[in-house]
Amino acid sequence: MLFSTISKPAVGRLTYSLAIAGVLALGALGTLTAQAQPKAGGTLNWVVNPVPSSLVPLTTTAGGNTEIGPKIVEGLLTYDYDLKPKPLLATAWNVSKDGLQYRFDLRKGVKWHDGRDFTSADVAFSILTLKQVHPRGRGSFANVVEVKTPDAHTAIIVLSKPSPFLLTALAAAESPIVPKHLYEGSDIATNKYNSSPIGTGPFIFKEWAQGSHVILERNPNYWDKPKPYLERIVVRFITDGVARAAALESGGADLGAGAAGVPLADVERFKKLPNLNVDSRNWPYVGDHQQLYFNLDTPALQNIEVRRAIAQAIDVNAFAKTVWYGYGKLSASPIGTLQSRYHDSSIKPYPYNPKQAEAALDAAGFKRDASGTRLKLRLLFNPFVERRAADFVRQSLGRIGVEANIESYDFATYVTKAYTDRAFDITFESLTNIFDPSVGVQRIFWSKNFKVGLPFSNAPHYVNPEVDKLLEAAAVEVDEGRRRELFVQFQKVVHNDIPSIEVGANPNITVSAKKVRDYAPTGEGLRGSFSELYLQP
């Protein structure tokens, strides 16, 4: 068996050097550069919103799960802010010259929180399980044919075709390694350890008071001593933005970000508060992105001229200023600017032109009735999206005679309505690009990923054989230049078809108490482990 060990990526992200523990830490990319030695002890009060359905990101990619889970369970790798891999449960790795085998040397002496040994059997079970039940894992590991375990500390992932993004898909938030002995033979979706997890991570699950809080406590047997530094994490679920802001301002909470942060209207004021830090960095592993999806099963929306008219009725520049307060970064392409290697900057938003939109609706047979209404649509929004965003869309469409009735739901109900019942005409989503378009973007526009009941998949029910071919070719293309060409073609075709209105990278504002240090030293941001986080009095 031939394996390559090279000092730098040779073909895109396919082949990486043998990783060495002790890679330069990115402390400067945490909250602030640490100015003192980490202090042990203390409790972090961390705000998370919305309330997750479980705590392990095994069968879901929802926020909450992807943020809390990595404190308890771990992945094979973690990543710096350039998305270069760093050791975690795997200490070293290499890739065969044909790109079809990934060999991982696993960390020795690691224990599950119940005292059992972590072994390659857990890795094999987890990868094959993710391939079956994880919304993105179905694509990430689609080419995996087996995971060999020649010994307890070696795992070899065998592929049928190259997967140039696979080495970047192994973070805890994306591909958690779970204990085989607690999951094997069970219904993975309903397994009790999804909500009371046993992991190998720096914190041990202790309590989940539904609707209130989760308590995690320091793992005294963590393999990376003296980490973690915190004694306890109290995860508080605060769904109201005003209440979150009050908690952070008063010191009742120490950390909150994104949907768990403060209202954007408060950001400038919070920047001036002496006890808080405000950070507007986006996390490269996540690739924030928001968009409006049309339900292409809705008869009126099957007419591309109707979709174009709706796109022309929404002034995205005004949206960015009024809803995002100027903090976001617009992108008319489904591959946003945070995925700059593949983003096509030549794609621009459909020009704001309400008069032309009205004329198009007239021509399509949707004339105003006596009340001035042309068409009624159901408008949903993911709770990760601010209600103000849906209000902006409703008002914009109202000006051209389209009555968009907003339906507001808690997160679990929204997922059911949008992806199981498909009871929407337009939905304002927050489907992140993730670290690679074959993982974060393909799931949305690949016709083979339309499956009723599968969250965060092909919400529009978009079908275009040309797009399928482009996405499938890019997913196995190891030549970086050719891969970019395929993604550029894909972006142009999708933009012309208008299954969505892409808005771009939404603001990701993190508010933390001054005492909170190194909360995000890796590219996963708050989806990292918090093993390096400490409180400086």
Secondary structure, 3 states (H helix, E strand, C coil): CCEECCCCCCCCCCCCCCCCCCCCCCHHHCCCCCCCCCCCCCEEEEEECCCCCCCCCCCCCCCCHHHHHHHCCECCEEECCCCCEEECCEEEEEEECCCCEEEEEECCCCECCCCCECCHHHHHHHHHHHHHHCCCHHHHCCCEEEEEEEECCEEEEEECCCCCCHHHCCCCCCCCECCHHHHCCCCHHHCHHHCCCCCCCCEEEEEEECCCEEEEEECCCCCCCCCCCCCEEEEEECCCHHHHHHHHHHCCCCEEEHHHCCCHHHHHHHHCCCCEEEECCCCCCCCCCEEEEECCCCHHHHCHHHHHHHHHCCCHHHHHHHCCCCCCEECCCCCCHHHCCCCCCCCCCCCCCHHHHHHHHHHCCCCCCCCCCCEEEEEEECCCCCHHHHHHHHHHHHCCCEEEEEECCCHHHHHHHHHHCCCCCEEEECCCCCCCHHHHCHHHHCHHHCCCCCCCCCCCCCCCHHHHHHHHHHHHCCCHHHHHHHHHHHHHHHHHHCCEEEEEECCCCEEEECCEECCCCCCCHHHCCCCCCEECC
